[in-house]
Amino acid sequence: MACQTAEDLRRLDESKLDHEINEAYRALFTHRFQHASRQLQNYRELRNAKRKIARLRTLKRERQIEAILGEE
């Protein structure tokens, strides 16, 4: 997974954003499994995966709030 800026992520449409979230959760699961089995080489990957998930979920929530406020 390449490091993407928030600006790059904001350009994604809803389906691609959902796909990125799913892929980030899969990566986190893989990193946790590797950590538990002592195969994880770089422990920062766990933190980076969590941060990417938080970043993506924040963008998704911002879009939901904009949609709600746009209806009013």
C-alpha positions in Angstrom: 0.0 0.0 0.0 1.4 3.3 -1.1 1.2 6.2 1.2 -1.7 8.4 0.1 -2.4 11.9 1.1 -5.7 13.0 2.4 -6.2 15.0 -0.8 -5.7 11.9 -2.9 -8.2 10.0 -0.7 -10.8 12.8 -1.0 -10.8 12.3 -4.8 -12.0 8.7 -4.4 -15.7 7.9 -5.0 -17.8 6.0 -2.5 -17.2 2.5 -3.8 -13.4 3.0 -4.0 -13.4 4.5 -0.5 -15.3 1.5 0.8 -12.8 -0.8 -1.0 -9.9 1.0 0.5 -11.4 0.7 4.0 -11.9 -3.1 3.5 -8.3 -3.5 2.2 -7.0 -1.5 5.2 -8.9 -3.8 7.6 -7.5 -6.9 5.8 -4.0 -5.5 6.1 -4.5 -4.8 9.8 -5.7 -8.4 10.3 -2.6 -9.7 8.5 -0.3 -7.5 10.5 -1.9 -8.6 13.8 -1.7 -12.3 12.8 2.0 -11.9 11.8 2.6 -10.1 15.1 1.0 -12.9 17.1 3.1 -15.5 15.3 6.3 -13.4 15.6 6.7 -13.0 11.9 6.1 -9.2 11.7 9.4 -7.5 10.8 8.3 -3.9 11.1 6.1 -3.1 14.1 5.3 0.3 12.8 3.1 -1.3 10.1 0.5 -2.0 12.9 0.3 1.7 13.8 0.3 2.8 10.2 -2.6 0.4 9.4 -4.6 1.7 12.3 -4.0 5.3 11.3 -5.0 4.6 7.7 -8.3 3.1 8.8 -9.0 6.1 11.0 -8.2 8.5 8.2 -10.5 6.6 5.8 -13.3 6.3 8.3 -13.0 10.1 9.0 -13.3 10.9 5.3 -16.4 8.6 5.1 -18.0 10.3 8.1 -17.3 13.8 6.7 -19.1 12.8 3.5 -22.1 11.5 5.5 -22.3 14.8 7.5 -22.1 16.8 4.3 -24.9 14.8 2.8 -27.1 15.3 5.9 -26.4 19.0 6.0 -26.9 19.3 2.3 -30.4 17.9 2.6 -31.5 20.6 5.1 
